[in-house]
Amino acid sequence: MHHNPNIWDRPEEYDPYRFSPENSTDRHPYAFLPFSAGPRNCIGQHFAMNELKTAVALILQRFCLTPDDTLPEPVPVHKIVLRADSPGLFLKINPL
Ligand code: HEM
């Protein structure tokens, strides 16, 4: 659903700026649904988003993350959520 080209411009491209406020104004409210929607949607979504942002901020304050070019590119695979197929997704993590 989050790769639907009718909704997402260049859906296979990693572009965090597609979520910036100015790029999100015309998007349908149900276009991005990682936590589902409706009466049984995820009750932990705000906690999960805050936890995620906190964890990312703490990691980026302390470490430099770069792709590991010595290993194969990650292969996307659908397993309820999108994951990297074996052997996985590798990063080099160096202390700042
Ligand atoms: C990135 C993290 C998370 C994702 C992507 C996620 C996603 C989802 C999705 C897709 C559903 C199904 C909604 C439906 O059936 O329509 C759901 C339900 C639920 N989630 Fe999450 N969730 C996350 C984190 C959390 C956390 C941290 C908690 C609790 C602290 C939580 C508690 C629940 C509960 C209790 C339900 C069932 C709600 C119900 O059936 O009424 N989730 N979640």
Backbone and ligand atoms as CSV (ligand in chain L), in Angstrom:
chain,resi,resn,atom,element,x,y,z
A,1,MET,N,N,0.823,-1.196,0.000
A,1,MET,CA,C,0.000,0.000,0.000
A,1,MET,C,C,0.867,1.260,0.000
A,2,HIS,N,N,1.976,1.250,0.759
A,2,HIS,CA,C,2.832,2.431,0.842
A,2,HIS,C,C,3.785,2.545,-0.338
A,3,HIS,N,N,3.626,1.630,-1.310
A,3,HIS,CA,C,4.405,1.720,-2.547
A,3,HIS,C,C,3.475,1.941,-3.738
A,4,ASN,N,N,2.245,2.366,-3.481
A,4,ASN,CA,C,1.265,2.568,-4.551
A,4,ASN,C,C,1.633,3.823,-5.348
A,5,PRO,N,N,2.009,3.656,-6.648
A,5,PRO,CA,C,2.445,4.816,-7.428
A,5,PRO,C,C,1.318,5.800,-7.709
A,6,ASN,N,N,0.053,5.380,-7.511
A,6,ASN,CA,C,-1.057,6.337,-7.690
A,6,ASN,C,C,-1.087,7.354,-6.549
A,7,ILE,N,N,-0.434,7.026,-5.445
A,7,ILE,CA,C,-0.458,7.906,-4.274
A,7,ILE,C,C,0.918,8.500,-4.009
A,8,TRP,N,N,1.962,7.658,-4.205
A,8,TRP,CA,C,3.312,8.076,-3.845
A,8,TRP,C,C,4.140,8.336,-5.083
A,9,ASP,N,N,4.711,9.506,-5.154
A,9,ASP,CA,C,5.629,9.843,-6.232
A,9,ASP,C,C,6.948,9.095,-6.005
A,10,ARG,N,N,7.477,8.420,-7.026
A,10,ARG,CA,C,8.726,7.654,-6.920
A,10,ARG,C,C,8.702,6.747,-5.671
A,11,PRO,N,N,7.733,5.804,-5.589
A,11,PRO,CA,C,7.531,5.040,-4.346
A,11,PRO,C,C,8.720,4.195,-3.920
A,12,GLU,N,N,9.586,3.783,-4.864
A,12,GLU,CA,C,10.715,2.920,-4.486
A,12,GLU,C,C,11.916,3.717,-3.983
A,13,GLU,N,N,11.819,5.024,-4.026
A,13,GLU,CA,C,12.948,5.869,-3.645
A,13,GLU,C,C,12.849,6.283,-2.172
A,14,TYR,N,N,13.964,6.167,-1.448
A,14,TYR,CA,C,13.982,6.611,-0.046
A,14,TYR,C,C,14.063,8.132,-0.015
A,15,ASP,N,N,13.014,8.760,0.462
A,15,ASP,CA,C,12.975,10.225,0.491
A,15,ASP,C,C,12.221,10.682,1.743
A,16,PRO,N,N,12.932,10.864,2.844
A,16,PRO,CA,C,12.256,11.266,4.082
A,16,PRO,C,C,11.508,12.586,3.942
A,17,TYR,N,N,11.936,13.431,2.994
A,17,TYR,CA,C,11.287,14.738,2.845
A,17,TYR,C,C,9.875,14.623,2.289
A,18,ARG,N,N,9.491,13.444,1.814
A,18,ARG,CA,C,8.108,13.309,1.363
A,18,ARG,C,C,7.146,13.436,2.558
A,19,PHE,N,N,7.683,13.298,3.772
A,19,PHE,CA,C,6.839,13.431,4.964
A,19,PHE,C,C,6.909,14.819,5.597
A,20,SER,N,N,7.628,15.752,4.984
A,20,SER,CA,C,7.682,17.107,5.548
A,20,SER,C,C,6.289,17.743,5.438
A,21,PRO,N,N,5.962,18.681,6.337
A,21,PRO,CA,C,4.616,19.269,6.322
A,21,PRO,C,C,4.240,19.832,4.959
A,22,GLU,N,N,5.182,20.537,4.292
A,22,GLU,CA,C,4.828,21.158,3.009
A,22,GLU,C,C,4.592,20.119,1.908
A,23,ASN,N,N,5.193,18.922,2.036
A,23,ASN,CA,C,4.978,17.881,1.027
A,23,ASN,C,C,3.806,16.961,1.392
A,24,SER,N,N,3.174,17.192,2.519
A,24,SER,CA,C,2.112,16.301,2.980
A,24,SER,C,C,0.730,16.938,2.907
A,25,THR,N,N,0.667,18.205,2.520
A,25,THR,CA,C,-0.610,18.923,2.617
A,25,THR,C,C,-1.703,18.311,1.742
A,26,ASP,N,N,-1.359,17.850,0.523
A,26,ASP,CA,C,-2.392,17.361,-0.412
A,26,ASP,C,C,-2.618,15.853,-0.304
A,27,ARG,N,N,-1.933,15.198,0.622
A,27,ARG,CA,C,-2.031,13.739,0.712
A,27,ARG,C,C,-3.300,13.313,1.435
A,28,HIS,N,N,-3.926,12.267,0.923
A,28,HIS,CA,C,-5.132,11.749,1.571
A,28,HIS,C,C,-4.789,11.271,2.986
A,29,PRO,N,N,-5.648,11.527,3.972
A,29,PRO,CA,C,-5.308,11.133,5.349
A,29,PRO,C,C,-5.120,9.631,5.529
A,30,TYR,N,N,-5.652,8.814,4.614
A,30,TYR,CA,C,-5.478,7.365,4.726
A,30,TYR,C,C,-4.394,6.829,3.781
A,31,ALA,N,N,-3.567,7.715,3.222
A,31,ALA,CA,C,-2.514,7.253,2.314
A,31,ALA,C,C,-1.396,6.560,3.088
A,32,PHE,N,N,-1.101,7.021,4.284
A,32,PHE,CA,C,-0.014,6.465,5.097
A,32,PHE,C,C,-0.625,5.831,6.338
A,33,LEU,N,N,-0.644,4.489,6.372
A,33,LEU,CA,C,-1.390,3.799,7.430
A,33,LEU,C,C,-0.555,2.708,8.120
A,34,PRO,N,N,0.614,3.023,8.640
A,34,PRO,CA,C,1.392,1.966,9.298
A,34,PRO,C,C,0.714,1.447,10.560
A,35,PHE,N,N,-0.155,2.238,11.141
A,35,PHE,CA,C,-0.819,1.839,12.381
A,35,PHE,C,C,-2.294,1.519,12.144
A,36,SER,N,N,-2.651,1.332,10.862
A,36,SER,CA,C,-4.032,1.090,10.466
A,36,SER,C,C,-4.894,2.319,10.766
A,37,ALA,N,N,-6.204,2.160,10.678
A,37,ALA,CA,C,-7.120,3.278,10.908
A,37,ALA,C,C,-8.459,2.716,11.360
A,38,GLY,N,N,-9.290,3.574,11.873
A,38,GLY,CA,C,-10.610,3.128,12.308
A,38,GLY,C,C,-10.635,2.783,13.782
A,39,PRO,N,N,-11.750,2.201,14.242
A,39,PRO,CA,C,-11.937,1.986,15.679
A,39,PRO,C,C,-10.949,1.006,16.299
A,40,ARG,N,N,-10.309,0.121,15.512
A,40,ARG,CA,C,-9.350,-0.835,16.072
A,40,ARG,C,C,-7.925,-0.518,15.637
A,41,ASN,N,N,-7.642,0.746,15.388
A,41,ASN,CA,C,-6.269,1.072,14.996
A,41,ASN,C,C,-5.350,0.935,16.202
A,42,CYS,N,N,-4.066,1.128,15.973
A,42,CYS,CA,C,-3.064,0.853,17.009
A,42,CYS,C,C,-3.165,1.870,18.157
A,43,ILE,N,N,-3.356,1.381,19.365
A,43,ILE,CA,C,-3.430,2.303,20.501
A,43,ILE,C,C,-2.035,2.754,20.947
A,44,GLY,N,N,-0.988,2.089,20.423
A,44,GLY,CA,C,0.367,2.450,20.843
A,44,GLY,C,C,1.084,3.356,19.855
A,45,GLN,N,N,0.363,3.896,18.854
A,45,GLN,CA,C,1.065,4.587,17.764
A,45,GLN,C,C,1.797,5.838,18.226
A,46,HIS,N,N,1.231,6.612,19.128
A,46,HIS,CA,C,1.935,7.829,19.558
A,46,HIS,C,C,3.134,7.473,20.438
A,47,PHE,N,N,2.953,6.463,21.288
A,47,PHE,CA,C,4.084,5.978,22.078
A,47,PHE,C,C,5.180,5.466,21.150
A,48,ALA,N,N,4.796,4.644,20.154
A,48,ALA,CA,C,5.782,4.054,19.242
A,48,ALA,C,C,6.540,5.139,18.480
A,49,MET,N,N,5.834,6.163,17.988
A,49,MET,CA,C,6.499,7.229,17.232
A,49,MET,C,C,7.454,8.022,18.117
A,50,ASN,N,N,7.032,8.310,19.355
A,50,ASN,CA,C,7.912,9.053,20.261
A,50,ASN,C,C,9.135,8.220,20.652
A,51,GLU,N,N,8.921,6.932,20.897
A,51,GLU,CA,C,10.036,6.047,21.240
A,51,GLU,C,C,11.023,5.963,20.082
A,52,LEU,N,N,10.480,5.834,18.871
A,52,LEU,CA,C,11.326,5.734,17.679
A,52,LEU,C,C,12.153,6.993,17.472
A,53,LYS,N,N,11.510,8.161,17.586
A,53,LYS,CA,C,12.231,9.425,17.386
A,53,LYS,C,C,13.303,9.614,18.462
A,54,THR,N,N,12.981,9.232,19.696
A,54,THR,CA,C,13.954,9.344,20.783
A,54,THR,C,C,15.146,8.435,20.525
A,55,ALA,N,N,14.861,7.194,20.128
A,55,ALA,CA,C,15.950,6.234,19.886
A,55,ALA,C,C,16.828,6.708,18.728
A,56,VAL,N,N,16.204,7.172,17.636
A,56,VAL,CA,C,16.989,7.638,16.477
A,56,VAL,C,C,17.834,8.844,16.876
A,57,ALA,N,N,17.242,9.798,17.619
A,57,ALA,CA,C,17.991,10.995,18.020
A,57,ALA,C,C,19.178,10.614,18.896
A,58,LEU,N,N,18.980,9.721,19.863
A,58,LEU,CA,C,20.073,9.325,20.756
A,58,LEU,C,C,21.186,8.605,19.987
A,59,ILE,N,N,20.801,7.771,19.027
A,59,ILE,CA,C,21.809,7.058,18.224
A,59,ILE,C,C,22.600,8.050,17.366
A,60,LEU,N,N,21.876,8.984,16.695
A,60,LEU,CA,C,22.564,9.910,15.781
A,60,LEU,C,C,23.399,10.944,16.522
A,61,GLN,N,N,23.075,11.188,17.793
A,61,GLN,CA,C,23.927,12.081,18.594
A,61,GLN,C,C,25.281,11.450,18.871
A,62,ARG,N,N,25.323,10.123,18.884
A,62,ARG,CA,C,26.521,9.411,19.352
A,62,ARG,C,C,27.284,8.669,18.265
A,63,PHE,N,N,26.603,8.338,17.173
A,63,PHE,CA,C,27.218,7.460,16.171
A,63,PHE,C,C,27.013,7.995,14.764
A,64,CYS,N,N,27.932,7.600,13.888
A,64,CYS,CA,C,27.802,7.871,12.459
A,64,CYS,C,C,27.436,6.558,11.772
A,65,LEU,N,N,26.332,6.537,11.051
A,65,LEU,CA,C,25.865,5.326,10.382
A,65,LEU,C,C,26.093,5.459,8.882
A,66,THR,N,N,26.740,4.478,8.296
A,66,THR,CA,C,26.946,4.483,6.844
A,66,THR,C,C,26.632,3.096,6.292
A,67,PRO,N,N,26.185,3.019,5.016
A,67,PRO,CA,C,25.944,1.702,4.433
A,67,PRO,C,C,27.247,0.926,4.311
A,68,ASP,N,N,27.156,-0.392,4.403
A,68,ASP,CA,C,28.340,-1.230,4.245
A,68,ASP,C,C,28.398,-1.698,2.788
A,69,ASP,N,N,29.249,-1.064,1.994
A,69,ASP,CA,C,29.320,-1.354,0.560
A,69,ASP,C,C,29.983,-2.688,0.256
A,70,THR,N,N,30.576,-3.324,1.273
A,70,THR,CA,C,31.230,-4.607,1.023
A,70,THR,C,C,30.213,-5.749,1.001
A,71,LEU,N,N,28.969,-5.476,1.426
A,71,LEU,CA,C,27.934,-6.507,1.468
A,71,LEU,C,C,26.854,-6.185,0.439
A,72,PRO,N,N,26.047,-7.205,0.021
A,72,PRO,CA,C,25.050,-6.955,-1.024
A,72,PRO,C,C,23.988,-5.954,-0.577
A,73,GLU,N,N,23.400,-5.284,-1.573
A,73,GLU,CA,C,22.290,-4.357,-1.317
A,73,GLU,C,C,21.150,-5.118,-0.644
A,74,PRO,N,N,20.432,-4.502,0.295
A,74,PRO,CA,C,19.288,-5.193,0.895
A,74,PRO,C,C,18.201,-5.489,-0.145
A,75,VAL,N,N,17.584,-6.665,-0.025
A,75,VAL,CA,C,16.500,-7.063,-0.924
A,75,VAL,C,C,15.190,-6.966,-0.152
A,76,PRO,N,N,14.274,-6.061,-0.565
A,76,PRO,CA,C,13.014,-5.918,0.174
A,76,PRO,C,C,12.156,-7.178,0.046
A,77,VAL,N,N,11.554,-7.587,1.139
A,77,VAL,CA,C,10.658,-8.744,1.124
A,77,VAL,C,C,9.454,-8.426,2.020
A,78,HIS,N,N,8.247,-8.844,1.556
A,78,HIS,CA,C,7.024,-8.555,2.312
A,78,HIS,C,C,6.754,-9.666,3.308
A,79,LYS,N,N,6.837,-9.356,4.600
A,79,LYS,CA,C,6.481,-10.316,5.646
A,79,LYS,C,C,5.585,-9.578,6.632
A,80,ILE,N,N,4.364,-9.358,6.243
A,80,ILE,CA,C,3.398,-8.473,6.901
A,80,ILE,C,C,3.898,-7.038,6.786
A,81,VAL,N,N,5.082,-6.753,7.348
A,81,VAL,CA,C,5.712,-5.458,7.077
A,81,VAL,C,C,6.894,-5.699,6.137
A,82,LEU,N,N,7.356,-4.626,5.519
A,82,LEU,CA,C,8.472,-4.735,4.581
A,82,LEU,C,C,9.771,-4.926,5.356
A,83,ARG,N,N,10.518,-5.976,4.998
A,83,ARG,CA,C,11.781,-6.263,5.685
A,83,ARG,C,C,12.872,-6.489,4.648
A,84,ALA,N,N,14.120,-6.558,5.135
A,84,ALA,CA,C,15.226,-6.929,4.257
A,84,ALA,C,C,15.366,-8.450,4.302
A,85,ASP,N,N,15.400,-9.061,3.117
A,85,ASP,CA,C,15.573,-10.510,3.049
A,85,ASP,C,C,16.992,-10.882,3.497
A,86,SER,N,N,17.217,-12.170,3.758
A,86,SER,CA,C,18.539,-12.656,4.150
A,86,SER,C,C,19.571,-12.265,3.089
A,87,PRO,N,N,20.761,-11.797,3.417
A,87,PRO,CA,C,21.370,-11.827,4.734
A,87,PRO,C,C,21.022,-10.638,5.621
A,88,GLY,N,N,20.182,-9.708,5.183
A,88,GLY,CA,C,19.775,-8.604,6.049
A,88,GLY,C,C,20.215,-7.255,5.532
A,89,LEU,N,N,20.223,-6.321,6.443
A,89,LEU,CA,C,20.550,-4.938,6.106
A,89,LEU,C,C,21.679,-4.513,7.036
A,90,PHE,N,N,22.832,-4.231,6.464
A,90,PHE,CA,C,24.022,-3.981,7.277
A,90,PHE,C,C,24.448,-2.527,7.223
A,91,LEU,N,N,24.841,-2.016,8.369
A,91,LEU,CA,C,25.344,-0.652,8.477
A,91,LEU,C,C,26.673,-0.680,9.206
A,92,LYS,N,N,27.524,0.291,8.871
A,92,LYS,CA,C,28.718,0.507,9.686
A,92,LYS,C,C,28.348,1.549,10.733
A,93,ILE,N,N,28.665,1.270,11.978
A,93,ILE,CA,C,28.353,2.191,13.068
A,93,ILE,C,C,29.651,2.598,13.743
A,94,ASN,N,N,29.980,3.880,13.626
A,94,ASN,CA,C,31.209,4.393,14.238
A,94,ASN,C,C,30.868,5.458,15.269
A,95,PRO,N,N,31.530,5.431,16.440
A,95,PRO,CA,C,31.292,6.485,17.434
A,95,PRO,C,C,31.725,7.835,16.878
A,96,LEU,N,N,31.004,8.892,17.213
A,96,LEU,CA,C,31.369,10.236,16.732
A,96,LEU,C,C,32.540,10.784,17.536
L,1,HEM,C1,C,6.137,0.804,15.080
L,1,HEM,C2,C,5.388,0.227,16.028
L,1,HEM,C3,C,3.962,-0.258,15.816
L,1,HEM,C4,C,3.297,-0.507,14.664
L,1,HEM,C5,C,3.773,-0.370,13.217
L,1,HEM,C6,C,1.960,-0.957,15.055
L,1,HEM,C7,C,0.963,-1.315,14.158
L,1,HEM,C8,C,-0.277,-1.790,14.538
L,1,HEM,C9,C,-1.308,-2.211,13.615
L,1,HEM,C10,C,-1.194,-2.187,12.087
L,1,HEM,C11,C,-2.361,-2.620,14.347
L,1,HEM,C12,C,-3.651,-3.228,13.819
L,1,HEM,C13,C,-4.784,-2.247,13.791
L,1,HEM,C14,C,-5.995,-2.883,13.127
L,1,HEM,O1,O,-6.306,-4.062,13.384
L,1,HEM,O2,O,-6.633,-2.189,12.328
L,1,HEM,C15,C,-2.024,-2.461,15.736
L,1,HEM,C16,C,-2.840,-2.766,16.799
L,1,HEM,C17,C,-2.510,-2.634,18.117
L,1,HEM,N1,N,-1.333,-2.112,18.620
L,1,HEM,FE1,FE,0.238,-1.464,17.524
L,1,HEM,N2,N,1.867,-0.957,16.422
L,1,HEM,C18,C,3.068,-0.524,16.925
L,1,HEM,C19,C,3.381,-0.349,18.255
L,1,HEM,C20,C,2.544,-0.576,19.305
L,1,HEM,C21,C,2.877,-0.319,20.707
L,1,HEM,C22,C,4.204,0.285,21.188
L,1,HEM,C23,C,1.807,-0.702,21.444
L,1,HEM,C24,C,1.582,-0.676,22.918
L,1,HEM,C25,C,2.359,0.004,23.776
L,1,HEM,C26,C,0.791,-1.214,20.511
L,1,HEM,C27,C,-0.428,-1.714,20.871
L,1,HEM,C28,C,-1.387,-2.144,19.995
L,1,HEM,C29,C,-2.672,-2.718,20.397
L,1,HEM,C30,C,-3.153,-2.964,21.839
L,1,HEM,C31,C,-3.377,-3.008,19.216
L,1,HEM,C32,C,-4.789,-3.610,19.106
L,1,HEM,C33,C,-5.799,-2.484,19.090
L,1,HEM,C34,C,-7.225,-3.033,18.952
L,1,HEM,O3,O,-7.401,-4.131,18.417
L,1,HEM,O4,O,-8.149,-2.314,19.366
L,1,HEM,N3,N,1.284,-1.109,19.231
L,1,HEM,N4,N,-0.761,-1.953,15.826
